[in-house]
Amino acid sequence: MTRIDEKTSGLDRRSFLAGSVAGVALPLLPKGVYAADTHRFTHGAFDIAVVSDGFLTLPVSIVLPDAAPEERDGIMRRLGGTPEGAPFHTNIPFIRTGSDLIVVDNGSGGNFQASAGKLSANLATAGIDAAAVTKVVFTHVHPDHSGGTVGTDGKLTFPNAQYFVSEREWAFWTNPEYEKAMPKALHGFARGAQRDLFAVKERLTLVKPGDEIVSGMQVLDTRGHTPGHISLELEGGDGLVISGDAATSNIVFFEHPDWHFGFDTDPDLALKTRKMLIDRAATEKLTLLGYHWSYPGIGRAERNGSAYRFVSGS
């Protein structure tokens, strides 16, 4: 059954959806938080450019609901924030392979915190033509991942693309009875998801785990953060997994794999999924790319006793 983490207050959720976090003031922002530069690398048959959509500010109650009070301040400062809140980057991969240019998630657009929604501006710097994008894959449809679907001009940001989302994600968020079926804390998420999914309904393909988006790019089941959250595994080398929000922090959840995250729709399933993914990555030496990790969000997991450490680098 889908449930809400009872340790997360409704106020924090409402503030997050409204695009602000009351009472959170950040220090001088850490270097690279806007990531105006573009990180490029090659993985097998895929040429990848990671473009920033800016950053979000998340409150400590969302980031560290399981942490002891004496642990919180130190971790939040390591994340580049204050005891009250910390910035989380938004790393969006653009993947060229064959005749396709594929983007995984499209950021916040104008539908979220003012510090996010920078993708369109950063595309010009990266030399990427939005009209050249052929496929958009949603790991899930929280507003910081799908809110950029339609621009402020009412037109699709990627006008020539086909769109992909998991069957489970579509079924959950497009439920016409969502106000009865979901806790009130999820109603804003549902309205945003329906706004974005219905905007591309006529060009949307529903996928399931095991499907391929293109040859060598397979859909992975990473449910928990949302009921239909997916990741993408790319062939080549030891493998690359674009993990979306399966693990929201490369510090918190590597070092504390038994901790929950406040915005996981099913906290216990999300925790199980996260541990399995990180453990697999450590065992198989997979490269990981996380949406909210320190830019450009690329690295590997190494075992560190009963936990893990994140080693950056593509």
Contacts in CASP RR format, 6 or more apart in sequence:
PFRMAT RR
TARGET T0000
AUTHOR 0000-0000-0000
METHOD contacts of the structure
MODEL  1
MTRIDEKTSGLDRRSFLAGSVAGVALPLLPKGVYAADTHRFTHGAFDIAV
VSDGFLTLPVSIVLPDAAPEERDGIMRRLGGTPEGAPFHTNIPFIRTGSD
LIVVDNGSGGNFQASAGKLSANLATAGIDAAAVTKVVFTHVHPDHSGGTV
GTDGKLTFPNAQYFVSEREWAFWTNPEYEKAMPKALHGFARGAQRDLFAV
KERLTLVKPGDEIVSGMQVLDTRGHTPGHISLELEGGDGLVISGDAATSN
IVFFEHPDWHFGFDTDPDLALKTRKMLIDRAATEKLTLLGYHWSYPGIGR
AERNGSAYRFVSGS
1 266 0 8 1.000
2 172 0 8 1.000
2 182 0 8 1.000
2 227 0 8 1.000
2 265 0 8 1.000
2 266 0 8 1.000
3 183 0 8 1.000
3 265 0 8 1.000
3 266 0 8 1.000
3 267 0 8 1.000
4 183 0 8 1.000
4 185 0 8 1.000
4 186 0 8 1.000
4 265 0 8 1.000
5 65 0 8 1.000
5 260 0 8 1.000
5 261 0 8 1.000
5 262 0 8 1.000
5 263 0 8 1.000
5 264 0 8 1.000
5 267 0 8 1.000
7 61 0 8 1.000
7 65 0 8 1.000
7 66 0 8 1.000
7 260 0 8 1.000
7 262 0 8 1.000
8 61 0 8 1.000
8 62 0 8 1.000
8 65 0 8 1.000
8 185 0 8 1.000
8 262 0 8 1.000
8 263 0 8 1.000
9 61 0 8 1.000
10 185 0 8 1.000
11 22 0 8 1.000
12 21 0 8 1.000
12 59 0 8 1.000
12 61 0 8 1.000
12 62 0 8 1.000
13 185 0 8 1.000
13 263 0 8 1.000
14 185 0 8 1.000
15 21 0 8 1.000
15 22 0 8 1.000
15 59 0 8 1.000
16 58 0 8 1.000
16 59 0 8 1.000
16 62 0 8 1.000
16 263 0 8 1.000
17 143 0 8 1.000
17 188 0 8 1.000
17 189 0 8 1.000
19 112 0 8 1.000
19 113 0 8 1.000
19 114 0 8 1.000
20 113 0 8 1.000
21 57 0 8 1.000
21 58 0 8 1.000
21 59 0 8 1.000
21 85 0 8 1.000
23 84 0 8 1.000
24 57 0 8 1.000
24 59 0 8 1.000
24 82 0 8 1.000
24 84 0 8 1.000
24 85 0 8 1.000
25 82 0 8 1.000
25 84 0 8 1.000
26 57 0 8 1.000
26 80 0 8 1.000
26 81 0 8 1.000
26 82 0 8 1.000
26 85 0 8 1.000
26 86 0 8 1.000
26 87 0 8 1.000
27 80 0 8 1.000
27 81 0 8 1.000
27 82 0 8 1.000
29 55 0 8 1.000
29 87 0 8 1.000
30 80 0 8 1.000
30 81 0 8 1.000
30 87 0 8 1.000
32 89 0 8 1.000
32 295 0 8 1.000
33 54 0 8 1.000
33 55 0 8 1.000
33 87 0 8 1.000
33 89 0 8 1.000
33 295 0 8 1.000
34 52 0 8 1.000
34 54 0 8 1.000
34 55 0 8 1.000
34 118 0 8 1.000
35 50 0 8 1.000
35 51 0 8 1.000
35 52 0 8 1.000
35 54 0 8 1.000
35 89 0 8 1.000
35 91 0 8 1.000
35 122 0 8 1.000
35 295 0 8 1.000
35 296 0 8 1.000
36 52 0 8 1.000
36 122 0 8 1.000
36 125 0 8 1.000
37 125 0 8 1.000
38 49 0 8 1.000
38 50 0 8 1.000
38 51 0 8 1.000
38 122 0 8 1.000
38 125 0 8 1.000
38 126 0 8 1.000
39 49 0 8 1.000
39 50 0 8 1.000
39 295 0 8 1.000
39 296 0 8 1.000
39 298 0 8 1.000
39 314 0 8 1.000
40 47 0 8 1.000
40 48 0 8 1.000
40 49 0 8 1.000
40 50 0 8 1.000
41 48 0 8 1.000
41 298 0 8 1.000
41 314 0 8 1.000
42 48 0 8 1.000
43 234 0 8 1.000
43 236 0 8 1.000
43 237 0 8 1.000
43 239 0 8 1.000
43 240 0 8 1.000
43 287 0 8 1.000
43 314 0 8 1.000
44 234 0 8 1.000
44 235 0 8 1.000
44 236 0 8 1.000
44 237 0 8 1.000
45 97 0 8 1.000
45 98 0 8 1.000
45 216 0 8 1.000
45 235 0 8 1.000
45 236 0 8 1.000
46 95 0 8 1.000
46 96 0 8 1.000
46 97 0 8 1.000
46 217 0 8 1.000
46 234 0 8 1.000
46 240 0 8 1.000
47 95 0 8 1.000
47 96 0 8 1.000
47 97 0 8 1.000
48 93 0 8 1.000
48 94 0 8 1.000
48 95 0 8 1.000
48 96 0 8 1.000
49 93 0 8 1.000
49 94 0 8 1.000
49 126 0 8 1.000
49 128 0 8 1.000
50 91 0 8 1.000
50 92 0 8 1.000
50 93 0 8 1.000
50 94 0 8 1.000
50 289 0 8 1.000
50 295 0 8 1.000
50 296 0 8 1.000
50 297 0 8 1.000
50 298 0 8 1.000
51 91 0 8 1.000
51 92 0 8 1.000
51 93 0 8 1.000
51 94 0 8 1.000
51 119 0 8 1.000
51 122 0 8 1.000
51 123 0 8 1.000
51 126 0 8 1.000
51 128 0 8 1.000
52 89 0 8 1.000
52 90 0 8 1.000
52 91 0 8 1.000
52 92 0 8 1.000
52 118 0 8 1.000
52 119 0 8 1.000
52 122 0 8 1.000
52 295 0 8 1.000
53 90 0 8 1.000
53 92 0 8 1.000
53 107 0 8 1.000
53 108 0 8 1.000
53 109 0 8 1.000
53 116 0 8 1.000
53 117 0 8 1.000
53 118 0 8 1.000
53 119 0 8 1.000
53 122 0 8 1.000
53 144 0 8 1.000
54 89 0 8 1.000
54 90 0 8 1.000
54 115 0 8 1.000
54 116 0 8 1.000
54 117 0 8 1.000
54 118 0 8 1.000
54 119 0 8 1.000
54 122 0 8 1.000
55 87 0 8 1.000
55 88 0 8 1.000
55 89 0 8 1.000
55 90 0 8 1.000
55 115 0 8 1.000
55 116 0 8 1.000
56 87 0 8 1.000
56 88 0 8 1.000
56 90 0 8 1.000
56 108 0 8 1.000
56 112 0 8 1.000
56 113 0 8 1.000
56 115 0 8 1.000
56 116 0 8 1.000
56 144 0 8 1.000
56 292 0 8 1.000
57 85 0 8 1.000
57 86 0 8 1.000
57 87 0 8 1.000
57 88 0 8 1.000
57 113 0 8 1.000
57 115 0 8 1.000
58 85 0 8 1.000
58 86 0 8 1.000
58 88 0 8 1.000
59 84 0 8 1.000
59 85 0 8 1.000
60 72 0 8 1.000
60 76 0 8 1.000
60 83 0 8 1.000
60 84 0 8 1.000
60 85 0 8 1.000
60 86 0 8 1.000
61 262 0 8 1.000
62 261 0 8 1.000
62 262 0 8 1.000
62 263 0 8 1.000
63 75 0 8 1.000
63 76 0 8 1.000
63 79 0 8 1.000
63 85 0 8 1.000
63 86 0 8 1.000
63 249 0 8 1.000
63 252 0 8 1.000
63 261 0 8 1.000
63 262 0 8 1.000
64 71 0 8 1.000
64 72 0 8 1.000
64 75 0 8 1.000
64 76 0 8 1.000
64 252 0 8 1.000
64 259 0 8 1.000
65 259 0 8 1.000
65 260 0 8 1.000
65 261 0 8 1.000
65 262 0 8 1.000
66 256 0 8 1.000
66 258 0 8 1.000
66 259 0 8 1.000
66 260 0 8 1.000
67 75 0 8 1.000
67 256 0 8 1.000
67 259 0 8 1.000
72 83 0 8 1.000
73 83 0 8 1.000
75 251 0 8 1.000
75 252 0 8 1.000
76 82 0 8 1.000
76 83 0 8 1.000
76 84 0 8 1.000
76 85 0 8 1.000
76 86 0 8 1.000
77 83 0 8 1.000
78 251 0 8 1.000
79 86 0 8 1.000
79 87 0 8 1.000
79 88 0 8 1.000
79 249 0 8 1.000
79 251 0 8 1.000
79 252 0 8 1.000
80 86 0 8 1.000
80 87 0 8 1.000
81 87 0 8 1.000
87 115 0 8 1.000
88 248 0 8 1.000
88 249 0 8 1.000
88 292 0 8 1.000
89 292 0 8 1.000
89 293 0 8 1.000
89 294 0 8 1.000
89 295 0 8 1.000
89 297 0 8 1.000
90 107 0 8 1.000
90 108 0 8 1.000
90 116 0 8 1.000
90 117 0 8 1.000
90 144 0 8 1.000
90 291 0 8 1.000
90 292 0 8 1.000
91 289 0 8 1.000
91 290 0 8 1.000
91 291 0 8 1.000
91 292 0 8 1.000
91 293 0 8 1.000
91 295 0 8 1.000
91 296 0 8 1.000
91 297 0 8 1.000
92 103 0 8 1.000
92 104 0 8 1.000
92 105 0 8 1.000
92 106 0 8 1.000
92 107 0 8 1.000
92 119 0 8 1.000
92 291 0 8 1.000
93 103 0 8 1.000
93 104 0 8 1.000
93 242 0 8 1.000
93 289 0 8 1.000
94 101 0 8 1.000
94 102 0 8 1.000
94 103 0 8 1.000
94 126 0 8 1.000
94 128 0 8 1.000
94 133 0 8 1.000
95 101 0 8 1.000
95 102 0 8 1.000
95 103 0 8 1.000
95 104 0 8 1.000
95 217 0 8 1.000
95 234 0 8 1.000
96 102 0 8 1.000
97 214 0 8 1.000
97 215 0 8 1.000
97 217 0 8 1.000
98 214 0 8 1.000
99 134 0 8 1.000
100 134 0 8 1.000
100 135 0 8 1.000
100 214 0 8 1.000
101 128 0 8 1.000
101 132 0 8 1.000
101 133 0 8 1.000
101 134 0 8 1.000
101 135 0 8 1.000
102 133 0 8 1.000
102 134 0 8 1.000
102 135 0 8 1.000
102 136 0 8 1.000
102 137 0 8 1.000
102 213 0 8 1.000
102 214 0 8 1.000
102 217 0 8 1.000
103 133 0 8 1.000
103 135 0 8 1.000
103 136 0 8 1.000
103 137 0 8 1.000
103 158 0 8 1.000
103 161 0 8 1.000
104 136 0 8 1.000
104 137 0 8 1.000
104 139 0 8 1.000
104 232 0 8 1.000
104 242 0 8 1.000
104 244 0 8 1.000
105 136 0 8 1.000
105 137 0 8 1.000
105 138 0 8 1.000
105 139 0 8 1.000
105 145 0 8 1.000
105 146 0 8 1.000
105 244 0 8 1.000
105 291 0 8 1.000
106 119 0 8 1.000
106 136 0 8 1.000
106 145 0 8 1.000
106 146 0 8 1.000
106 147 0 8 1.000
106 148 0 8 1.000
106 149 0 8 1.000
106 157 0 8 1.000
106 158 0 8 1.000
107 116 0 8 1.000
107 117 0 8 1.000
107 119 0 8 1.000
107 144 0 8 1.000
107 145 0 8 1.000
107 146 0 8 1.000
107 147 0 8 1.000
107 148 0 8 1.000
108 116 0 8 1.000
108 117 0 8 1.000
108 143 0 8 1.000
108 144 0 8 1.000
108 147 0 8 1.000
108 148 0 8 1.000
109 116 0 8 1.000
109 117 0 8 1.000
109 119 0 8 1.000
109 120 0 8 1.000
109 147 0 8 1.000
109 148 0 8 1.000
109 151 0 8 1.000
109 152 0 8 1.000
109 157 0 8 1.000
110 117 0 8 1.000
110 147 0 8 1.000
110 148 0 8 1.000
110 151 0 8 1.000
110 152 0 8 1.000
111 143 0 8 1.000
111 147 0 8 1.000
111 148 0 8 1.000
111 192 0 8 1.000
111 195 0 8 1.000
112 143 0 8 1.000
112 144 0 8 1.000
112 147 0 8 1.000
116 144 0 8 1.000
117 148 0 8 1.000
119 148 0 8 1.000
119 157 0 8 1.000
120 130 0 8 1.000
120 151 0 8 1.000
120 157 0 8 1.000
123 129 0 8 1.000
123 130 0 8 1.000
130 157 0 8 1.000
130 158 0 8 1.000
130 159 0 8 1.000
131 158 0 8 1.000
131 159 0 8 1.000
131 160 0 8 1.000
132 160 0 8 1.000
133 158 0 8 1.000
133 160 0 8 1.000
133 161 0 8 1.000
134 160 0 8 1.000
134 161 0 8 1.000
134 162 0 8 1.000
135 161 0 8 1.000
135 162 0 8 1.000
135 163 0 8 1.000
135 164 0 8 1.000
135 213 0 8 1.000
135 214 0 8 1.000
136 149 0 8 1.000
136 158 0 8 1.000
136 161 0 8 1.000
136 162 0 8 1.000
136 163 0 8 1.000
136 164 0 8 1.000
136 200 0 8 1.000
137 163 0 8 1.000
137 164 0 8 1.000
137 165 0 8 1.000
137 213 0 8 1.000
137 232 0 8 1.000
138 145 0 8 1.000
138 146 0 8 1.000
138 163 0 8 1.000
138 164 0 8 1.000
138 165 0 8 1.000
138 169 0 8 1.000
139 145 0 8 1.000
139 222 0 8 1.000
139 229 0 8 1.000
139 230 0 8 1.000
139 231 0 8 1.000
139 232 0 8 1.000
139 242 0 8 1.000
139 243 0 8 1.000
139 244 0 8 1.000
139 245 0 8 1.000
139 291 0 8 1.000
140 146 0 8 1.000
140 166 0 8 1.000
140 169 0 8 1.000
140 225 0 8 1.000
140 226 0 8 1.000
140 228 0 8 1.000
140 229 0 8 1.000
140 230 0 8 1.000
140 244 0 8 1.000
140 245 0 8 1.000
141 165 0 8 1.000
141 169 0 8 1.000
141 173 0 8 1.000
141 192 0 8 1.000
141 193 0 8 1.000
141 196 0 8 1.000
141 197 0 8 1.000
141 226 0 8 1.000
142 189 0 8 1.000
142 193 0 8 1.000
142 226 0 8 1.000
142 245 0 8 1.000
142 263 0 8 1.000
143 189 0 8 1.000
143 192 0 8 1.000
143 193 0 8 1.000
143 196 0 8 1.000
145 244 0 8 1.000
145 245 0 8 1.000
145 291 0 8 1.000
146 192 0 8 1.000
146 193 0 8 1.000
146 196 0 8 1.000
146 197 0 8 1.000
147 192 0 8 1.000
147 195 0 8 1.000
147 196 0 8 1.000
148 157 0 8 1.000
148 196 0 8 1.000
149 156 0 8 1.000
149 157 0 8 1.000
149 195 0 8 1.000
149 196 0 8 1.000
149 199 0 8 1.000
149 200 0 8 1.000
150 156 0 8 1.000
150 157 0 8 1.000
150 195 0 8 1.000
150 196 0 8 1.000
150 199 0 8 1.000
151 157 0 8 1.000
156 199 0 8 1.000
156 200 0 8 1.000
161 203 0 8 1.000
162 203 0 8 1.000
162 204 0 8 1.000
162 205 0 8 1.000
163 200 0 8 1.000
163 203 0 8 1.000
163 204 0 8 1.000
163 205 0 8 1.000
164 204 0 8 1.000
164 205 0 8 1.000
164 206 0 8 1.000
164 207 0 8 1.000
164 213 0 8 1.000
165 197 0 8 1.000
165 204 0 8 1.000
165 206 0 8 1.000
165 207 0 8 1.000
166 206 0 8 1.000
166 207 0 8 1.000
166 208 0 8 1.000
166 209 0 8 1.000
166 219 0 8 1.000
166 228 0 8 1.000
166 229 0 8 1.000
166 230 0 8 1.000
167 206 0 8 1.000
167 207 0 8 1.000
167 208 0 8 1.000
167 228 0 8 1.000
168 208 0 8 1.000
168 223 0 8 1.000
168 227 0 8 1.000
168 228 0 8 1.000
169 226 0 8 1.000
169 227 0 8 1.000
169 228 0 8 1.000
169 229 0 8 1.000
169 230 0 8 1.000
170 197 0 8 1.000
170 204 0 8 1.000
170 206 0 8 1.000
172 226 0 8 1.000
172 227 0 8 1.000
172 228 0 8 1.000
173 189 0 8 1.000
173 190 0 8 1.000
173 193 0 8 1.000
173 194 0 8 1.000
173 197 0 8 1.000
173 226 0 8 1.000
174 193 0 8 1.000
174 194 0 8 1.000
174 197 0 8 1.000
174 198 0 8 1.000
175 181 0 8 1.000
175 182 0 8 1.000
175 190 0 8 1.000
178 186 0 8 1.000
178 187 0 8 1.000
178 190 0 8 1.000
179 187 0 8 1.000
182 190 0 8 1.000
186 265 0 8 1.000
197 204 0 8 1.000
207 213 0 8 1.000
207 219 0 8 1.000
207 230 0 8 1.000
208 219 0 8 1.000
209 219 0 8 1.000
209 220 0 8 1.000
209 221 0 8 1.000
209 230 0 8 1.000
210 218 0 8 1.000
210 219 0 8 1.000
210 220 0 8 1.000
211 218 0 8 1.000
211 219 0 8 1.000
212 218 0 8 1.000
212 219 0 8 1.000
213 219 0 8 1.000
213 232 0 8 1.000
216 234 0 8 1.000
216 235 0 8 1.000
217 232 0 8 1.000
217 233 0 8 1.000
217 234 0 8 1.000
217 235 0 8 1.000
218 232 0 8 1.000
218 233 0 8 1.000
218 235 0 8 1.000
219 230 0 8 1.000
219 231 0 8 1.000
219 232 0 8 1.000
220 230 0 8 1.000
220 231 0 8 1.000
220 232 0 8 1.000
220 233 0 8 1.000
220 241 0 8 1.000
221 230 0 8 1.000
222 229 0 8 1.000
222 230 0 8 1.000
222 231 0 8 1.000
222 243 0 8 1.000
222 244 0 8 1.000
222 246 0 8 1.000
222 273 0 8 1.000
222 277 0 8 1.000
223 229 0 8 1.000
223 266 0 8 1.000
223 269 0 8 1.000
223 270 0 8 1.000
223 273 0 8 1.000
224 264 0 8 1.000
224 265 0 8 1.000
224 266 0 8 1.000
224 267 0 8 1.000
224 269 0 8 1.000
224 270 0 8 1.000
224 273 0 8 1.000
225 245 0 8 1.000
225 246 0 8 1.000
225 248 0 8 1.000
225 261 0 8 1.000
225 263 0 8 1.000
225 264 0 8 1.000
225 265 0 8 1.000
225 270 0 8 1.000
225 273 0 8 1.000
226 245 0 8 1.000
226 265 0 8 1.000
227 265 0 8 1.000
227 266 0 8 1.000
229 244 0 8 1.000
229 245 0 8 1.000
229 246 0 8 1.000
231 241 0 8 1.000
231 242 0 8 1.000
231 243 0 8 1.000
231 244 0 8 1.000
231 246 0 8 1.000
231 277 0 8 1.000
232 241 0 8 1.000
232 242 0 8 1.000
233 239 0 8 1.000
233 240 0 8 1.000
233 241 0 8 1.000
233 242 0 8 1.000
234 240 0 8 1.000
234 241 0 8 1.000
234 242 0 8 1.000
238 284 0 8 1.000
238 285 0 8 1.000
238 286 0 8 1.000
238 287 0 8 1.000
239 284 0 8 1.000
239 286 0 8 1.000
239 287 0 8 1.000
240 286 0 8 1.000
240 287 0 8 1.000
240 288 0 8 1.000
240 289 0 8 1.000
241 277 0 8 1.000
241 281 0 8 1.000
241 286 0 8 1.000
241 287 0 8 1.000
241 288 0 8 1.000
241 289 0 8 1.000
242 289 0 8 1.000
242 290 0 8 1.000
243 277 0 8 1.000
243 288 0 8 1.000
243 289 0 8 1.000
243 290 0 8 1.000
243 291 0 8 1.000
244 290 0 8 1.000
244 291 0 8 1.000
244 292 0 8 1.000
245 291 0 8 1.000
245 292 0 8 1.000
246 270 0 8 1.000
246 273 0 8 1.000
246 274 0 8 1.000
246 277 0 8 1.000
247 253 0 8 1.000
247 254 0 8 1.000
247 274 0 8 1.000
247 277 0 8 1.000
247 278 0 8 1.000
247 290 0 8 1.000
248 261 0 8 1.000
248 263 0 8 1.000
248 291 0 8 1.000
248 292 0 8 1.000
249 261 0 8 1.000
249 292 0 8 1.000
249 293 0 8 1.000
250 290 0 8 1.000
250 293 0 8 1.000
250 294 0 8 1.000
250 297 0 8 1.000
250 299 0 8 1.000
250 310 0 8 1.000
250 312 0 8 1.000
251 310 0 8 1.000
252 259 0 8 1.000
252 261 0 8 1.000
253 259 0 8 1.000
253 261 0 8 1.000
253 274 0 8 1.000
253 278 0 8 1.000
254 278 0 8 1.000
254 301 0 8 1.000
254 307 0 8 1.000
254 308 0 8 1.000
254 309 0 8 1.000
254 310 0 8 1.000
255 304 0 8 1.000
255 307 0 8 1.000
255 308 0 8 1.000
255 309 0 8 1.000
256 307 0 8 1.000
257 271 0 8 1.000
257 274 0 8 1.000
257 275 0 8 1.000
257 278 0 8 1.000
257 306 0 8 1.000
257 307 0 8 1.000
257 308 0 8 1.000
258 271 0 8 1.000
258 275 0 8 1.000
259 271 0 8 1.000
260 267 0 8 1.000
260 268 0 8 1.000
260 270 0 8 1.000
260 271 0 8 1.000
261 267 0 8 1.000
261 270 0 8 1.000
264 270 0 8 1.000
264 271 0 8 1.000
278 301 0 8 1.000
278 308 0 8 1.000
279 301 0 8 1.000
279 308 0 8 1.000
280 286 0 8 1.000
281 288 0 8 1.000
281 300 0 8 1.000
281 301 0 8 1.000
282 300 0 8 1.000
282 301 0 8 1.000
282 302 0 8 1.000
282 303 0 8 1.000
282 308 0 8 1.000
285 300 0 8 1.000
286 300 0 8 1.000
286 301 0 8 1.000
287 298 0 8 1.000
287 299 0 8 1.000
287 300 0 8 1.000
287 314 0 8 1.000
288 298 0 8 1.000
288 299 0 8 1.000
288 300 0 8 1.000
288 301 0 8 1.000
289 296 0 8 1.000
289 297 0 8 1.000
289 298 0 8 1.000
289 299 0 8 1.000
290 297 0 8 1.000
290 298 0 8 1.000
293 310 0 8 1.000
294 312 0 8 1.000
296 314 0 8 1.000
297 312 0 8 1.000
298 312 0 8 1.000
298 313 0 8 1.000
298 314 0 8 1.000
299 310 0 8 1.000
299 311 0 8 1.000
299 312 0 8 1.000
299 313 0 8 1.000
299 314 0 8 1.000
300 310 0 8 1.000
300 311 0 8 1.000
300 313 0 8 1.000
301 308 0 8 1.000
301 309 0 8 1.000
301 310 0 8 1.000
301 311 0 8 1.000
302 308 0 8 1.000
302 309 0 8 1.000
302 310 0 8 1.000
302 311 0 8 1.000
END
